[in-house]
Amino acid sequence: MRAWKDSTATPIGRAFVMGVLAGAEPFAFPGTSGAGFLLCHGFTGTPAGLRGWGEHLSAAGFAVRCPLLPGHGTRWPDLNRTTWQDWYGAVREELLALRAGCDQVFVGGLSMGGTLALALAQEFGWISGLVLVNPSVTRLSADAKLLPLLSRVVPSVPAIANDIAKPGETELAYPRTPVRAAASLARLWKKVRADLPKVTQPVLLLHSRVDHVVEPENARIVLSGVSSADVTEVVLENSFHVATQDHDADLIFSRSVDFARAPRAGQVGAG
């Protein structure tokens, strides 16, 4: 999958790294096991939602990287100046940097982060496995069909953020959904869905029984579309969409470690 290099991609300069919200910064932890995890946050979100996951993986010996995606963690209008090619380019660069120092590399993602993880697996067969938390590959609601038109006339709509069941937890995300960027995300979904058969790596897919952001059909599409022989599905009974900050966070963290340590987890073809 090379389309992220499309000449229509928006260049990312200092404007997208200045004025980052407190807590939204990217993070990286060294490892001791020779294995690494790239974590990818969701659309309009930030690495803050994955920091607990990253700290748990680091404590288990994994090297961890979680970039702040272009257009995120500043002001919502910045996101409308980026495209899916920018987001994919950022995680691709981090993946290759992690690969340079690790014998095995796993990729984990929440929501759109799961979309990006699937895209990476479609390009790089040497990825050792995927951990997908409420991954998104489509939206069935009627408003999704209007995105191409809306993106030309409406800059943003109210966001569905902070979908967390656990009291006292708050997602660090934009209060508005940038429509032009959302239309670009829809184009990424289409590409990733078409290439799902290219995913052959082991997959651990964890999805919430109640999710007010990503519809249940997303998990079904991924599970039925990948070619992976090693697929594990886990239903999260006590969390909403931002499950990495919810009641089932510890379950996600521990299952990720068990998945990556399993003898079969790294046995994928080179490519």
Long-range contacts (C-beta under 8 A, 24 or more apart in sequence): 1-119, 1-122, 1-123, 1-191, 1-195, 1-198, 2-123, 3-85, 3-191, 4-84, 4-85, 4-88, 4-89, 4-92, 5-85, 5-89, 6-85, 8-83, 8-85, 9-83, 9-85, 9-86, 9-89, 10-70, 10-81, 10-82, 10-83, 10-85, 10-86, 12-70, 12-82, 12-86, 12-90, 15-78, 16-70, 16-71, 16-74, 16-78, 16-81, 16-82, 17-68, 18-74, 19-74, 19-75, 20-68, 20-73, 20-74, 21-46, 21-73, 21-74, 21-172, 23-48, 23-172, 24-48, 24-68, 24-72, 24-73, 24-74, 24-172, 25-68, 25-73, 26-65, 26-66, 26-67, 26-68, 27-51, 27-54, 27-64, 27-65, 27-66, 28-63, 28-64, 28-65, 28-66, 29-54, 29-55, 29-57, 29-58, 29-62, 29-63, 29-64, 30-58, 30-63, 31-58, 31-61, 31-62, 31-63, 31-64, 31-102, 32-61, 33-60, 33-61, 33-62, 34-102, 34-103, 34-104, 35-61, 35-62, 35-63, 35-102, 35-103, 35-104, 35-105, 35-106, 35-128, 35-260, 35-266, 36-62, 36-63, 36-64, 36-65, 36-98, 36-99, 36-101, 36-102, 36-104, 36-105, 36-106, 37-62, 37-63, 37-64, 37-65, 37-98, 37-105, 37-106, 37-107, 37-108, 37-256, 37-260, 38-64, 38-65, 38-66, 38-91, 38-94, 38-95, 38-98, 38-105, 38-106, 38-107, 38-108, 38-117, 38-120, 39-64, 39-65, 39-66, 39-107, 39-108, 39-109, 39-113, 40-66, 40-67, 40-69, 40-91, 40-107, 40-108, 40-109, 40-110, 40-112, 40-113, 40-114, 40-116, 40-117, 41-66, 41-68, 41-69, 41-72, 41-109, 41-110, 41-112, 41-113, 42-109, 42-110, 42-111, 42-112, 42-113, 42-136, 42-173, 42-242, 43-111, 43-112, 43-136, 43-181, 43-182, 43-185, 44-72, 44-76, 44-79, 44-159, 44-161, 44-173, 44-174, 44-177, 44-178, 45-72, 45-110, 45-111, 45-113, 45-161, 45-171, 45-172, 45-173, 45-242, 46-72, 46-73, 46-172, 46-173, 47-73, 48-171, 48-172, 49-110, 49-171, 49-172, 49-173, 49-242, 49-244, 49-245, 50-108, 50-110, 50-113, 50-244, 52-244, 52-245, 52-249, 52-253, 53-108, 53-244, 53-249, 53-252, 53-253, 53-256, 56-253, 56-254, 56-256, 56-257, 57-253, 57-256, 57-257, 60-257, 62-106, 62-257, 62-260, 63-98, 63-101, 63-102, 65-94, 65-97, 65-98, 67-91, 67-93, 67-94, 71-178, 71-181, 72-174, 73-172, 75-174, 76-156, 76-174, 76-175, 76-176, 76-177, 76-178, 77-155, 77-156, 77-178, 79-174, 79-178, 79-181, 80-155, 80-156, 80-178, 80-179, 80-180, 80-181, 82-181, 82-184, 83-181, 83-184, 84-184, 84-185, 84-187, 84-188, 87-112, 87-116, 87-188, 88-116, 88-119, 88-120, 88-188, 91-116, 91-117, 91-120, 92-120, 92-123, 95-120, 95-124, 95-127, 99-126, 104-128, 104-260, 104-265, 104-266, 106-130, 106-131, 106-256, 106-259, 106-260, 106-265, 107-131, 108-132, 108-133, 108-256, 109-133, 109-135, 110-134, 110-242, 110-243, 110-244, 111-135, 111-136, 111-213, 111-214, 111-241, 112-136, 112-185, 112-188, 114-222, 115-185, 115-188, 115-189, 115-192, 116-188, 118-192, 118-196, 118-199, 118-222, 118-226, 119-188, 119-191, 119-192, 119-195, 121-198, 121-199, 121-200, 121-201, 122-192, 122-195, 122-196, 122-198, 122-199, 124-271, 125-200, 125-201, 125-268, 125-269, 125-270, 125-271, 126-268, 126-269, 126-270, 126-271, 127-201, 127-268, 128-201, 128-202, 128-260, 128-265, 128-266, 128-268, 129-201, 129-202, 129-203, 129-204, 129-259, 129-260, 129-265, 129-266, 129-268, 130-199, 130-201, 130-202, 130-203, 130-204, 131-204, 131-206, 131-252, 131-255, 131-256, 131-259, 131-260, 132-203, 132-204, 132-205, 132-206, 132-222, 133-206, 133-207, 133-243, 133-244, 133-252, 134-206, 134-207, 134-208, 134-211, 134-213, 134-214, 134-218, 134-219, 134-241, 134-243, 135-205, 135-207, 135-214, 135-218, 135-219, 135-222, 136-185, 136-189, 136-213, 136-214, 136-218, 137-189, 137-192, 137-193, 137-196, 137-218, 137-221, 137-222, 138-189, 138-193, 138-215, 138-217, 138-218, 138-221, 139-186, 139-189, 139-215, 140-215, 140-217, 141-215, 144-186, 147-179, 147-182, 147-183, 147-186, 148-183, 150-179, 150-183, 151-179, 151-180, 151-182, 151-183, 154-179, 155-179, 155-180, 160-212, 160-213, 162-242, 163-211, 163-212, 163-213, 163-240, 163-241, 163-242, 164-239, 164-240, 164-241, 164-242, 164-245, 164-246, 165-210, 165-238, 165-239, 165-240, 165-246, 165-247, 166-239, 166-245, 166-246, 166-247, 169-242, 169-245, 169-246, 171-242, 171-245, 193-221, 193-225, 196-221, 196-222, 196-225, 196-226, 196-227, 197-225, 197-226, 197-227, 198-227, 199-225, 199-226, 199-227, 199-228, 200-226, 200-227, 200-228, 200-229, 200-268, 200-269, 201-228, 201-268, 202-228, 202-230, 202-231, 202-259, 202-262, 202-264, 202-265, 202-268, 203-228, 203-230, 203-231, 203-232, 204-232, 204-234, 204-255, 204-256, 204-259, 205-231, 205-232, 205-233, 205-234, 206-233, 206-234, 206-235, 206-236, 206-243, 206-248, 206-251, 206-252, 206-255, 207-233, 207-234, 207-235, 207-236, 208-235, 208-236, 208-239, 208-240, 208-241, 208-243, 208-246, 208-248, 209-235, 209-236, 209-237, 210-240, 211-240, 211-241, 212-240, 212-241, 213-240, 213-241, 214-241, 230-264, 230-265, 232-259
